[in-house]
Amino acid sequence: MGVGGDRLLLIDIGSAVSKAYLLVSTGAFFQLSRRAEMLTLDSAAEVVGRFRREMGEEAGRSKVVVSVSPAASPSGLEGFKLEGQVFRALLDRMGGDMGNGRGMLIFEVGAGKSWKGELLGDLKELEELNYGVGQGARRLLDSSCESNLARWLSEQMEFVQIGDYIGNKSIFPGQLPLSSRSLEIEEALCREILSELGKKVKSDWQKYERIYLSGAVLSQAPDVSHSLLIFLDAIPFEGVVDVWLDRLGILPVLGDLSVELGRFLTPLGSAVCFSHQLKEGEVVARIFLDLGLSEELSVVARSGDLIRVPVASERSVSMRLELPSGVELMGWDPDRQLSGGEVGVVIDARGRPFNKPEADELGRRKVCLWREAFR
């Protein structure tokens, strides 16, 4: 639906933290004027009232749109849309943008629950997962095992330490990680949840052209490269895809509003994911990137490599490939342009199916090497 007036206050009532976004019309579209957040209160009306007071006179004259996480439990929710309803409306609107036969995916990792939205041709589907990085973390741990999380840590950690942190996070979902270790645990949780969401994707990966990532662990990562690495570790994507990050955490409240999504999302760049089962160190591809310089950039990707090529957000590049026997880049169209972004073009030569690291010394060395590649 369209939005009337020149001001719009979007409020997302989460299970632990609530956020507000004041959008101001410039005539052709809305742009973000102010953003605020606070711990979720017991009353939905009190959350809305406090945000309106905090945002000042502009917010007082704004139309208010509220979205509520299914895991949130404040009183007075009558008349507000649940997050799932908002995501369904968002899929309806975004479906009109995909007219080239290619699809798109949305992954949202919440505190209590998480979501996978899928658009491809006539397929328009939203699925909920009862795991999250807050209250839903204990449910994930109960159905999984600590070693699945430990394999993503750069240092050895006792399983009881992992369980204790997750237990506390389930009780106090609004607490922020105060050390690199606790941050790694939260990012490991996010990887495992994304992995479960990825299992719900209905079609072949190469049919999807764009992926949108949302959720606090992803959007508030110390560097956006963390978010893209989490995605590549968790989702067994095959082919080439453009990845966008909801850095403002605004997707859950945009819903069916007629605003230009690109103004609120951060392009991370294109991920190029090769399918192979070569031995570590064997050549996967010789890649030639036209960056608009006098000569093409030549890159040799070997099995196990993660390679980051900085390309600015407004740039696009063409790519030529020389592939040995046994290597594929699923769905690759030589005429397709790769997109730049905050991370750039990323070449993932670790192979598909992707063999996740083990929770041992060799696995920890691999995790450290992959992180180093993104610095």
C-alpha positions in Angstrom: 0.0 0.0 0.0 1.1 3.6 -0.4 1.8 5.8 2.5 0.1 9.1 3.0 1.6 12.2 4.7 5.2 13.2 4.8 6.3 11.4 8.0 6.2 7.8 9.0 7.2 6.2 12.3 8.0 2.5 12.0 8.2 0.6 15.3 9.4 -3.0 15.6 8.6 -4.5 19.0 11.0 -7.4 19.4 11.2 -10.0 22.1 14.2 -8.3 23.8 14.8 -5.0 22.0 12.4 -2.7 20.3 13.4 -0.3 17.5 11.9 2.8 15.9 12.6 4.5 12.5 11.4 7.9 11.6 11.1 8.3 7.8 10.6 11.7 6.1 9.3 12.1 2.6 11.5 13.9 0.1 8.7 13.9 -2.5 9.6 10.9 -4.6 10.5 8.5 -1.7 11.1 8.3 2.0 14.5 8.5 3.7 15.6 7.7 7.2 15.7 10.7 9.5 16.2 9.2 13.0 16.6 5.8 14.5 16.3 4.7 18.2 16.0 1.5 20.2 15.3 0.4 23.8 14.6 -2.8 25.8 11.0 -4.0 25.1 8.6 -3.0 27.8 5.6 -4.9 29.2 3.0 -2.8 27.3 3.0 -2.3 23.5 1.3 1.1 24.0 4.0 2.2 26.4 6.7 1.2 23.8 4.9 3.3 21.1 4.4 6.2 23.5 8.0 6.3 24.7 9.3 6.2 21.1 7.0 9.0 20.1 8.2 11.2 23.0 11.8 10.3 22.3 11.6 11.1 18.6 10.1 14.6 19.4 7.6 16.8 17.6 8.2 15.2 14.2 7.2 11.8 15.4 4.1 13.2 17.1 2.7 14.2 13.7 3.7 10.9 12.0 1.7 8.0 10.9 2.7 5.0 13.1 3.2 1.5 11.7 4.0 -1.2 14.3 5.3 -4.8 13.7 5.5 -7.3 16.6 7.9 -10.3 16.8 6.0 -13.5 17.4 8.3 -14.1 20.4 7.4 -10.8 22.0 4.8 -10.8 24.7 3.9 -7.3 25.8 0.2 -6.6 26.6 -2.0 -4.6 24.3 -1.1 -6.1 20.9 -4.6 -5.9 19.4 -4.5 -4.2 16.0 -0.8 -4.6 15.5 0.7 -6.8 12.8 2.8 -9.8 13.7 6.2 -10.0 12.1 5.1 -12.9 9.9 2.3 -10.9 8.4 4.6 -8.1 7.6 7.1 -10.4 5.9 4.3 -11.9 3.8 3.3 -8.5 2.7 6.9 -7.7 2.0 7.2 -10.8 -0.2 4.1 -9.7 -2.1 5.6 -6.4 -2.9 9.1 -7.6 -3.7 7.7 -10.2 -6.0 6.9 -7.5 -8.5 10.6 -6.7 -8.8 11.6 -10.1 -10.0 10.5 -10.2 -13.6 13.5 -12.0 -15.1 12.7 -15.6 -14.1 15.2 -15.4 -11.3 14.3 -15.6 -7.6 15.3 -14.0 -4.3 15.5 -15.1 -0.7 15.2 -13.4 2.7 16.8 -14.8 5.8 16.0 -13.2 9.1 17.6 -14.5 12.3 15.7 -13.2 15.3 16.0 -13.5 19.0 13.1 -15.9 19.5 12.3 -17.1 16.0 13.8 -16.9 12.5 12.3 -16.7 9.0 13.0 -17.8 5.5 11.2 -15.9 2.7 11.3 -17.3 -0.8 10.3 -15.8 -4.2 10.7 -17.8 -7.4 8.1 -17.6 -10.3 4.8 -18.7 -8.8 6.5 -19.8 -5.6 6.0 -17.3 -2.8 6.6 -18.8 0.6 7.4 -17.8 4.1 8.6 -20.3 6.7 9.2 -19.9 10.4 11.9 -21.6 12.4 11.5 -21.9 16.2 15.2 -21.1 16.8 16.8 -17.7 17.6 19.9 -16.2 19.1 18.0 -15.0 22.2 15.1 -17.0 23.8 15.3 -19.4 20.9 18.9 -20.3 21.5 18.2 -22.9 24.2 15.8 -24.6 21.8 18.6 -24.9 19.2 21.0 -26.3 21.7 18.5 -28.8 23.0 18.0 -30.2 19.4 21.7 -29.9 18.4 25.0 -30.4 20.1 27.7 -28.1 21.4 30.2 -29.5 18.8 28.2 -28.0 16.0 28.7 -24.6 17.6 32.3 -25.2 18.7 33.4 -25.9 15.2 33.0 -22.2 14.3 35.1 -21.0 17.2 38.7 -19.8 16.7 39.8 -21.1 20.2 39.1 -24.2 22.1 36.3 -23.7 24.6 34.7 -26.1 27.0 31.2 -27.2 26.0 29.9 -26.2 29.4 31.0 -22.6 28.8 29.1 -22.6 25.5 26.0 -24.0 27.2 26.3 -21.5 30.1 26.5 -18.5 27.7 23.5 -19.7 25.7 21.5 -20.3 28.8 22.2 -16.7 30.0 21.4 -15.4 26.5 18.1 -17.2 26.6 17.1 -15.5 29.8 18.6 -12.1 29.0 18.3 -11.9 25.2 19.1 -8.2 25.2 22.6 -8.6 26.6 25.4 -7.7 24.2 28.5 -9.9 23.7 31.3 -8.3 25.8 34.2 -10.3 24.6 35.4 -11.8 21.3 34.6 -15.3 22.7 30.9 -14.4 23.4 30.7 -12.7 20.0 32.0 -15.9 18.3 29.4 -18.0 20.2 26.6 -15.7 18.9 27.9 -15.8 15.4 28.1 -19.6 15.7 24.5 -19.7 16.7 23.6 -17.5 13.7 25.5 -19.9 11.4 23.6 -23.0 12.7 20.2 -21.2 12.4 21.0 -20.0 8.9 22.0 -23.6 8.0 18.6 -24.9 9.2 16.8 -22.1 7.3 18.8 -23.1 4.2 17.5 -26.6 4.4 14.0 -25.2 3.8 14.8 -23.6 0.4 12.7 -25.4 -2.2 14.6 -24.9 -5.4 18.1 -25.1 -6.8 20.4 -22.4 -5.5 21.5 -21.1 -8.8 17.9 -20.0 -9.6 18.2 -17.2 -7.0 19.8 -13.9 -7.9 19.5 -11.9 -4.7 19.7 -12.7 -1.0 18.7 -10.4 1.8 20.1 -10.9 5.3 18.4 -9.5 8.4 18.7 -9.9 12.2 20.7 -8.3 15.0 23.7 -10.6 14.9 24.1 -10.0 11.2 23.2 -6.3 11.1 25.2 -5.3 14.2 28.3 -7.3 13.4 31.6 -5.4 14.1 32.2 -5.4 10.3 29.9 -6.2 7.5 32.4 -8.8 6.2 31.4 -10.9 9.2 27.8 -11.0 7.9 28.9 -12.2 4.5 31.2 -14.8 5.9 28.5 -16.1 8.2 26.2 -16.5 5.2 28.9 -18.3 3.1 29.7 -20.7 6.0 26.1 -21.5 6.7 24.3 -21.6 3.4 25.5 -24.1 0.7 24.9 -21.7 -2.1 26.1 -22.8 -5.6 26.6 -20.2 -8.4 26.6 -16.4 -8.2 24.4 -14.3 -6.0 24.2 -10.7 -4.9 24.0 -10.3 -1.1 22.3 -7.4 0.7 22.4 -6.7 4.4 19.6 -5.1 6.4 22.1 -3.2 8.5 19.4 -0.9 10.0 17.2 -3.9 11.0 14.3 -2.3 9.2 13.0 -5.2 7.0 10.6 -6.5 9.7 8.7 -3.2 9.7 8.7 -2.2 6.1 6.0 -4.7 5.2 3.7 -3.5 2.5 4.7 0.1 2.5 5.6 1.6 -0.8 9.2 2.7 0.0 12.3 2.1 -2.0 14.1 -0.8 -0.3 17.5 0.0 -1.8 17.8 3.2 0.2 17.7 1.2 3.5 19.7 -1.9 2.7 23.5 -2.3 2.3 24.9 -4.0 -0.7 27.7 -6.4 0.3 28.6 -7.5 -3.2 28.6 -10.7 -5.3 29.5 -14.1 -4.0 30.9 -16.6 -6.5 30.6 -20.1 -5.2 32.2 -23.0 -7.1 31.0 -26.6 -6.9 33.7 -29.3 -6.8 35.3 -31.9 -4.6 39.0 -31.3 -5.3 41.7 -31.9 -2.9 43.0 -28.9 -0.8 45.3 -26.7 -2.8 44.3 -28.0 -6.3 43.4 -25.3 -8.8 39.6 -24.6 -8.9 39.5 -21.7 -11.4 41.5 -19.1 -13.2 39.4 -16.0 -13.0 39.8 -12.8 -15.0 38.0 -9.7 -13.7 37.5 -6.5 -15.8 37.7 -3.7 -13.2 37.9 -1.0 -15.9 41.7 -0.8 -15.7 44.2 -1.2 -18.5 44.5 -5.0 -17.9 42.2 -7.6 -16.4 42.8 -8.7 -12.8 43.9 -12.4 -12.9 43.1 -14.5 -9.9 44.0 -18.2 -9.3 41.6 -19.8 -6.9 42.6 -23.1 -5.2 40.5 -25.5 -3.3 40.0 -24.2 0.2 40.5 -20.6 -0.7 38.3 -17.6 0.2 39.3 -14.6 -1.9 38.0 -11.0 -1.4 38.4 -8.5 -4.3 37.4 -5.0 -3.2 34.9 -3.5 -5.6 33.0 -0.3 -4.7 29.2 -0.4 -4.3 28.4 1.6 -7.4 30.7 -0.5 -9.6 30.0 -3.7 -11.6 32.6 -6.0 -13.2 32.6 -8.7 -15.8 34.2 -12.1 -15.3 35.9 -14.7 -17.5 36.6 -18.2 -16.3 38.9 -21.1 -17.0 37.7 -24.2 -15.2 39.4 -27.6 -15.0 37.5 -30.8 -15.2 35.3 -31.5 -12.2 34.6 -27.9 -11.4 31.3 -26.1 -12.1 29.9 -22.6 -11.5 26.2 -23.5 -11.4 23.9 -21.3 -13.6 26.7 -19.0 -14.7 25.9 -16.6 -17.5 29.0 -15.1 -19.0 27.1 -11.9 -19.8 26.2 -11.3 -16.1 27.9 -8.5 -14.3 29.2 -9.0 -10.8 28.1 -6.3 -8.3 30.4 -4.4 -5.9 29.5 -3.6 -2.3 30.8 -3.0 1.2 32.7 -6.3 1.0 33.2 -6.5 -2.8 33.4 -9.6 -5.0 34.0 -12.8 -3.0 35.3 -16.0 -4.5 34.5 -19.1 -2.5 36.6 -22.0 -3.7 36.0 -24.2 -0.7 33.8 -26.5 -2.7 30.1 -27.6 -2.7 28.9 -29.6 -1.0 30.7 -27.6 1.7 32.5 -29.6 4.3 32.1 -27.8 7.6 35.1 -27.7 9.9 35.5 -30.1 12.8 35.8 -28.9 16.4 39.5 -29.7 16.5 42.8 -27.9 16.0 42.7 -28.3 12.2 39.2 -26.9 12.1 40.1 -23.9 14.2 43.0 -23.2 11.9 40.6 -23.2 8.9 38.2 -20.9 10.7 41.0 -18.4 11.4 42.2 -18.5 7.8 38.8 -17.8 6.5 38.3 -14.8 8.8 41.8 -13.5 7.8 40.8 -13.6 4.1 38.0 -11.0 4.9 40.2 -8.5 6.6 
